[in-house]
Amino acid sequence: MSRKNISLTESLEEYIFRNSVKEPDSFLRLREETGRLSQANMQISPEEGQFLNILTKISGAKKIIEIGTFTGYSSLCFASALPEDGKILCCDLSEEWTNIARKYWKENGLENKVFLKLGSALETLQVLIDSKSAPAWASDFTFGPSTIDLFFLDADKENYPNYYPLILKLLKPGGLLIADNVLWGGSVSDPSHQEPSTIGIRKFNELVYNDPLVDVSLVPIADGVSLVRKKFIKS
């Protein structure tokens, strides 16, 4: 059996899009608006967005935390897949970028499913672990250790190893962590790359692989996606 992945030519990428992606007009308009920003490369592709959407449906997730929202494309993909009683908490630093996201959450009738917390996501996760009563920004979002069905990690790469133990505490047994950019343009396999972001992702990948508490599959989708499932541990 070959261990090589097929090379994606432009025509093959177009074929995949035509035969896979069913993108609402508002999602396309968000992509186009984001595409005019200088940081447009931070936006996930519609193919990856549809992958996230179907993973949400397959997993039956009702409670999601997204770390790194940018202009909101991934959160639209998650929120639109949630059941009526589902919720997603979006964590980001930028009010400018998330103001764009807010516009599209409202346009798609999802504003009652989406909570936004601006500020350090590391601090936010620690609050969710430690708090005995709900902070004002999470009053309708039940939280605490082992309460979250699904995490999406797509934030500052150097902090991936620091996010991981906090995520694991909050994740339910059987819950799913989806980590984006885990191949980081291929730099993770090149020892000459010693940037903080590359080092952070390498360390994260090693932490997950060696953690007996999880199952993991690193999938070469887009810039690399790790699917990490928290195991059920018998007491």
Protein Blocks (a to p, Z undefined) as FASTA:
>chain_A
ZZbdcdddfklmmmmmmmmpccdfklmmmmmmmmmpmklmmpccfklmmmmmmmmmmnop
abdcdehjknommmmmmmmmpcfkbccddddfblklmmmmmmmmmmnopmmmpccdedjf
klmmmmmmmpmbdcfklmmmccdehkbfbdcddbdfklmmmmmmmmmmmpcghiacddeh
klnnolmmmmklccfklmmmmmmmmmmmmmmkbccdddfehjbpaddddddddZZ
